[in-house]
Amino acid sequence: MEKSDALAALASLAHDRRIEVFRLLVRAGPAGMAAGDIAQDLGMLPNTLSNNLTILTSAGMIRSLREGRSIRYFARMETMRGLLSYLMEDCCGGRADLCQPVLDEIACAC
């Protein structure tokens, strides 16, 4: 991941409602969620949600799929993996043993 991509991803998540959307889509897993269901679950107005979805999509954090008149959204886990890899690239000065607790915690959360 390039630095500019990492900055865009971090900026897209640096908002309380957008990070809620992303986390909800992570929990939804491969099935994703329809935009209306996201709005209902998070108590967001459709126009507010639409703006947040656009920002997350532009940053590559989520993707969409049109299903008739509805749009389903999915977390792009490959982007999140790339971001985490970028952030931890030089982790602990090459001492993998210092990074292992963080990696173990991430693995347990999945």
C-alpha positions in Angstrom: 0.0 0.0 0.0 1.3 3.5 -0.9 1.4 6.2 1.7 -1.3 8.2 -0.1 -3.7 5.2 0.0 -3.0 4.7 3.7 -3.8 8.3 4.4 -7.0 8.1 2.4 -8.1 5.0 4.2 -7.3 6.4 7.6 -9.0 9.7 6.8 -12.2 7.8 5.7 -12.3 6.0 9.0 -11.5 9.1 11.1 -15.2 9.9 11.6 -17.5 8.3 14.2 -20.3 7.4 11.8 -18.0 6.1 9.0 -16.1 3.8 11.4 -19.5 2.6 12.7 -20.5 1.8 9.1 -17.2 0.0 8.4 -17.4 -2.1 11.6 -21.0 -3.0 10.9 -20.0 -4.2 7.4 -17.1 -6.2 8.9 -19.6 -7.9 11.2 -21.9 -8.6 8.3 -19.1 -10.5 6.6 -19.3 -11.8 3.0 -23.1 -11.3 2.9 -22.7 -7.5 3.2 -25.7 -5.3 3.9 -28.2 -3.3 1.9 -27.9 0.4 2.3 -31.4 0.6 3.9 -30.5 -2.0 6.5 -27.3 -0.1 7.3 -29.2 3.2 7.8 -31.8 1.4 10.0 -29.2 -0.4 12.1 -27.2 2.7 12.8 -30.2 5.1 13.0 -28.8 7.3 10.1 -30.7 9.4 7.6 -30.3 8.1 4.1 -28.6 11.2 2.7 -26.1 11.2 5.6 -25.4 7.5 5.1 -25.0 8.0 1.3 -22.3 10.7 1.9 -20.4 8.4 4.3 -20.7 5.4 2.0 -19.3 7.6 -0.9 -16.3 8.6 1.2 -15.6 5.0 2.3 -15.9 3.7 -1.2 -13.6 6.4 -2.6 -11.0 5.4 -0.1 -11.3 1.7 -1.1 -12.6 0.6 2.4 -15.9 -0.7 1.1 -17.4 -1.8 -2.2 -20.9 -2.0 -3.5 -23.0 -4.2 -5.7 -26.3 -3.2 -7.2 -29.2 -5.6 -6.7 -32.2 -4.4 -8.6 -33.2 -1.1 -6.9 -31.1 -1.8 -3.9 -27.3 -1.5 -3.3 -25.5 -3.9 -1.1 -22.2 -2.8 0.6 -19.3 -4.9 1.7 -16.2 -4.2 3.8 -13.0 -4.6 1.7 -10.9 -6.6 4.0 -8.0 -6.7 1.6 -7.8 -2.9 1.9 -7.8 -3.2 5.7 -5.2 -5.9 5.6 -3.1 -3.7 3.4 -3.5 -0.8 5.7 -2.5 -2.8 8.8 0.5 -4.2 6.9 1.5 -0.7 5.9 1.2 0.5 9.5 3.1 -2.4 11.0 5.7 -2.8 8.2 8.6 -1.7 10.3 7.0 -2.9 13.5 9.3 -3.0 16.5 12.5 -2.5 14.6 12.5 -6.0 13.2 11.8 -7.7 16.5 8.8 -9.9 15.5 8.5 -11.1 19.1 7.4 -7.6 20.2 4.7 -7.5 17.4 3.3 -10.9 18.1 0.9 -9.9 20.9 -0.7 -7.4 18.5 -1.0 -10.0 15.8 -2.4 -12.6 18.2 -5.1 -10.1 19.4 -6.1 -9.4 15.8 -6.3 -13.1 15.0 -8.5 -13.7 18.1 -10.9 -10.9 17.1 -11.6 -12.5 13.7 
